Amino acid sequence: MSGLDVKNAIGWAGGAQVIGGASAGELAATAAELWNRDARAYINRNDAIAYLPTVPSTVHRALVIENGELVVRGRDFSANDPLFETGFRWGVAYRAASIEGLNAKAAQEDVDALNDLITSGDDFQANALAVFADGGRRVFGKVSQSGGWDILLSRLAREDGLSVETYTRNGSGGLISVDGSGQITYDPSAPMERLEMRSGAVIESYDRNGDPMLLVTDANGRVLNDAEAVAPTVDALPVYAFGEETLRQLRYRLTGRKRGANIQCNIAAIGDSYTQSATRWSGPVAEMLIAEYGDGGGGWTGYGYFGAYSGPYVANGAQPLGRNGNARPNLYPLTFVGAWQRSYNNSVSPDLSHVTSATPGDQIRVGVPAAPDHTGLRLIWVASADGIVRHRVDGGSWTELPVQGSVGSIQSAVIPLTAGAHSVEIEVVSGTVNLCGHDALSSAPGVRFHKLGGSGSRIDQWASRNAAQQQAGWALLAIDAAVLMDGTNSQTVATPPGVWRGHMETIITRLRAALNQPDIAIVIPPENQRTDNPVAMRDYAAAGLDLALDLGAAFRDLQPDFGRVPADYAAGSSLPLFNADGLHPEPATGGVVMTGALFQFLNPL
């Protein structure tokens, strides 16, 4: 998080005292100066360095947690430990020591100077170093000069669900923080035996066959979580689903369809082989959503393929191995004729891949079903300097189409269609031709599903494409909601969770830049059966959840859908949800589990 939202700030600690020679008079003078000025608060020094250069000129003080101390910095202070060498130095005005347990989860945006240093004036303010106030400037807590933090309310909750609340543990009271998903973010005296929340939920430790465990039950005694912990500390509790309420486009469009609205919902699934294979989850989820809300057209058919070149390819004969194709390949067939070569997981294509030919007469043949009626195929290509193709529908007359433009850029054109089933041929005429795929367009209301998976792809490959061209391709698909699943191949190359998080944030940022407020859902696959993974899948899950919290996205971890122990769902087990390769969920078993979980996650009704 970038800082404390002092508009709705939450903070607490055990012990504070003024050090560094600051007198009560100096503090009062500084406090009086700040009463009508803005302040900012940051939970670490690095955040302060990152964000202070961009704050408004009205901000003159910053409260920063540094090595366990509450440090008050001033825009015009330069002598004592400045953050910057030039410009406004933001040096130290004074320090308050022994700030233990300070914790908050909030955003830096829209801070309104409510974490002010105040002047003395009444019994509450006379001994205050800092106060916390809500959006109405109602004080709910203070830091005193003599030591100690005092939260005045028994429970303080923000609109996003972040709260500070009292609890009873083994008969005595205390204070704890809870985030918007109900996960405990701070507990000053864990480990514990039993924690009773004001909501009625209970967290308690118990012994299972000699192992310390945590059990969470709601107010009705129903088990919410059963988590193994090395030590029974509440911050070990996992969160498997978060932010479903952020899927606004899905809720608006799919609920609208249920109510008879003439509206479409374009859903994109981005990921690796878990997504690329239409038999695992992407195809079944597409079919189930379309059955529920209507068929809005075929969507994306990717021409890329992952197998080594084994051509020339012939109709009704040898075809490329591992064609990306369509989420519903039986309805939207894809056939190659000729010497098409592949660029796989390294293209600016919407699904990271395209095919290339410079041989006149090489063809790609595609089909669309009779229903729904399709208005056209939006052909997308990576421009060359000289490529020309021609196309025809149902064996009719040919129409020539230059597939050119600024070399390397994403370009497109629509091959028009009339109502009914059709077969379309696209043929190389001359030059170098780079074809990505097509979007089967329809004006019919319902769901259009874009399967954009690349087998073997990693998060860094998606994030390292040319941003402008990648965004141009996604924009052409008019995506309303994007499901981003990654983990297995990033594990293979030991991508650190922090780096993984940065790549995922890059992709989300590009999707939001390219599209009109798209829904974003981060999905983490279950742990596989490899015993030498350099990064645990749960670490990517933790990074994904943190990113979803920061960016206002939805999050779903599929681990509990498979089980706690990978061996329990391995091939040959009593519940064989994974393939014998130990890496992939078996479509007929684990794929069914993924389908059920993700259909429920994406379906608002």
TACOR-V45446 format. One record per residue. N is the residue number from 1. D_CENTER is the distance of its C-alpha to the mean C-alpha in Angstrom with 1 decimal. Layout:
n: (N N)
d_center: (D_CENTER D_CENTER)
This chain:
n: (1 2 3 4 5 6 7 8 9 10 11 12 13 14 15 16 17 18 19 20 21 22 23 24 25 26 27 28 29 30 31 32 33 34 35 36 37 38 39 40 41 42 43 44 45 46 47 48 49 50 51 52 53 54 55 56 57 58 59 60 61 62 63 64 65 66 67 68 69 70 71 72 73 74 75 76 77 78 79 80 81 82 83 84 85 86 87 88 89 90 91 92 93 94 95 96 97 98 99 100 101 102 103 104 105 106 107 108 109 110 111 112 113 114 115 116 117 118 119 120 121 122 123 124 125 126 127 128 129 130 131 132 133 134 135 136 137 138 139 140 141 142 143 144 145 146 147 148 149 150 151 152 153 154 155 156 157 158 159 160 161 162 163 164 165 166 167 168 169 170 171 172 173 174 175 176 177 178 179 180 181 182 183 184 185 186 187 188 189 190 191 192 193 194 195 196 197 198 199 200 201 202 203 204 205 206 207 208 209 210 211 212 213 214 215 216 217 218 219 220 221 222 223 224 225 226 227 228 229 230 231 232 233 234 235 236 237 238 239 240 241 242 243 244 245 246 247 248 249 250 251 252 253 254 255 256 257 258 259 260 261 262 263 264 265 266 267 268 269 270 271 272 273 274 275 276 277 278 279 280 281 282 283 284 285 286 287 288 289 290 291 292 293 294 295 296 297 298 299 300 301 302 303 304 305 306 307 308 309 310 311 312 313 314 315 316 317 318 319 320 321 322 323 324 325 326 327 328 329 330 331 332 333 334 335 336 337 338 339 340 341 342 343 344 345 346 347 348 349 350 351 352 353 354 355 356 357 358 359 360 361 362 363 364 365 366 367 368 369 370 371 372 373 374 375 376 377 378 379 380 381 382 383 384 385 386 387 388 389 390 391 392 393 394 395 396 397 398 399 400 401 402 403 404 405 406 407 408 409 410 411 412 413 414 415 416 417 418 419 420 421 422 423 424 425 426 427 428 429 430 431 432 433 434 435 436 437 438 439 440 441 442 443 444 445 446 447 448 449 450 451 452 453 454 455 456 457 458 459 460 461 462 463 464 465 466 467 468 469 470 471 472 473 474 475 476 477 478 479 480 481 482 483 484 485 486 487 488 489 490 491 492 493 494 495 496 497 498 499 500 501 502 503 504 505 506 507 508 509 510 511 512 513 514 515 516 517 518 519 520 521 522 523 524 525 526 527 528 529 530 531 532 533 534 535 536 537 538 539 540 541 542 543 544 545 546 547 548 549 550 551 552 553 554 555 556 557 558 559 560 561 562 563 564 565 566 567 568 569 570 571 572 573 574 575 576 577 578 579 580 581 582 583 584 585 586 587 588 589 590 591 592 593 594 595 596 597 598 599 600 601 602 603 604 605)
d_center: (14.7 17.0 19.9 21.5 21.5 25.3 25.5 24.5 24.8 25.0 26.9 29.4 31.3 34.6 37.2 37.5 40.5 41.5 42.4 43.3 46.4 45.0 47.6 47.3 48.8 46.4 43.5 45.0 45.6 42.0 40.9 43.2 41.9 38.3 39.0 38.4 35.9 32.1 30.5 27.0 25.8 23.6 22.7 23.7 25.8 23.2 21.2 24.6 25.4 22.2 22.5 26.2 27.3 25.5 26.7 29.5 33.1 33.7 31.7 34.3 33.1 30.0 29.7 27.9 27.6 29.1 30.2 30.7 32.6 32.0 32.9 34.0 33.9 35.6 35.1 38.8 39.2 39.7 42.0 40.0 36.9 35.4 31.8 32.9 36.0 36.6 36.2 35.3 35.4 33.8 36.2 36.7 38.8 39.0 37.2 36.9 36.9 35.7 32.6 31.3 28.3 26.7 23.1 20.8 17.1 17.2 16.4 19.1 19.3 22.5 24.4 28.0 30.3 30.5 30.4 33.9 36.8 39.6 43.4 45.7 47.1 47.1 46.9 43.1 42.6 45.5 43.9 40.3 38.5 35.3 34.2 31.0 31.1 29.1 28.6 32.2 33.5 34.5 34.7 33.2 33.7 35.4 35.8 39.6 41.6 43.5 40.4 38.0 35.1 35.8 33.3 35.5 33.5 33.1 29.6 27.4 24.2 21.9 20.6 17.1 18.8 19.2 22.8 25.7 28.3 31.4 32.0 35.0 35.1 38.3 40.2 39.1 36.6 33.8 30.6 27.0 23.5 20.9 17.3 16.0 15.2 18.7 18.0 20.8 19.9 23.5 26.7 29.7 31.9 30.1 31.2 32.5 34.3 33.3 31.1 31.7 29.3 30.8 28.8 30.8 28.1 29.6 28.2 30.9 31.7 33.9 35.3 34.6 37.1 37.2 33.5 32.0 29.4 27.5 27.8 26.1 27.9 27.7 30.6 32.1 32.0 29.4 27.4 23.7 23.0 25.2 23.8 25.8 26.1 28.2 29.4 28.9 26.7 24.4 21.4 21.1 19.8 16.6 14.1 13.2 11.7 10.4 10.0 11.7 13.8 11.2 11.8 14.8 15.7 15.9 18.0 20.1 20.8 21.3 23.2 25.2 26.1 27.4 29.5 30.9 29.1 29.5 25.8 23.4 19.7 18.2 15.4 13.9 12.9 11.8 12.6 15.7 18.8 17.2 16.2 19.1 21.8 22.5 24.3 21.5 19.0 18.1 21.8 22.6 19.6 20.7 24.3 23.7 21.7 24.5 27.2 25.9 25.3 27.3 27.2 26.0 26.9 26.1 23.1 22.3 24.7 23.9 27.1 25.8 26.9 26.4 30.0 32.6 34.9 37.7 39.2 41.0 39.4 41.6 41.2 41.7 41.6 39.5 35.9 33.0 31.1 27.5 27.2 23.7 25.4 24.3 22.5 26.0 28.2 31.4 31.3 30.2 32.1 31.8 34.9 35.8 39.3 40.3 39.0 35.3 33.5 29.7 27.1 24.3 20.8 22.2 22.5 21.0 21.2 18.3 18.2 19.1 22.8 26.1 29.8 32.8 36.5 39.6 42.0 43.6 43.6 40.4 38.5 35.3 36.1 33.7 34.4 33.3 34.6 36.9 34.5 32.6 34.5 32.7 33.5 32.6 30.5 28.4 29.2 26.8 28.1 27.9 31.1 34.1 37.3 39.5 37.8 39.3 38.7 40.5 39.3 41.2 40.7 42.8 45.2 46.1 46.8 44.6 42.6 41.9 38.6 38.0 34.5 34.8 33.5 32.3 32.1 28.6 27.1 25.4 28.1 28.7 31.5 32.1 34.7 36.2 36.8 39.0 38.7 39.0 38.1 38.3 38.4 37.3 38.5 37.1 39.6 39.8 42.7 42.7 40.7 37.4 34.9 31.1 29.5 25.8 26.1 26.5 25.0 27.5 28.0 29.4 30.2 30.1 27.8 25.1 22.1 21.7 19.4 18.3 17.9 16.6 16.5 18.5 20.3 20.0 17.3 15.2 12.0 14.6 16.5 13.9 13.3 17.1 18.4 20.3 17.9 20.5 21.4 18.0 17.1 20.6 20.1 17.0 18.9 21.8 19.9 19.1 15.7 15.0 11.9 9.7 8.7 7.1 9.1 10.5 12.7 16.3 17.5 15.6 17.6 20.7 20.7 19.8 16.7 16.4 13.2 13.3 13.8 11.1 8.6 10.5 10.4 6.7 7.0 10.1 9.0 6.8 9.9 12.2 11.1 11.6 14.8 16.1 15.7 16.8 14.1 12.0 9.9 6.2 5.7 4.0 7.6 9.7 13.3 16.4 18.4 21.1 24.7 25.0 26.8 26.3 22.5 22.2 18.7 18.0 15.1 14.9 14.2 11.1 10.1 11.1 9.1 5.8 7.3 8.6 5.7 4.7 8.4 9.0 7.3 8.2 5.4 6.4 6.3 9.3 11.3 14.2 16.6 18.7 19.3 21.0 22.6 22.8 25.0 24.2 28.0 28.2 26.4 27.7 30.1 33.5 32.3 33.3 29.8 29.0 25.4 25.0 27.1 29.9 28.1 25.9 22.7 22.0 22.0 25.3 24.8 27.6 26.4 22.9 21.8 23.3 21.4 18.0 19.3 20.3 17.2 14.9 17.7 17.9 14.2 14.2 17.8 18.5 22.1)
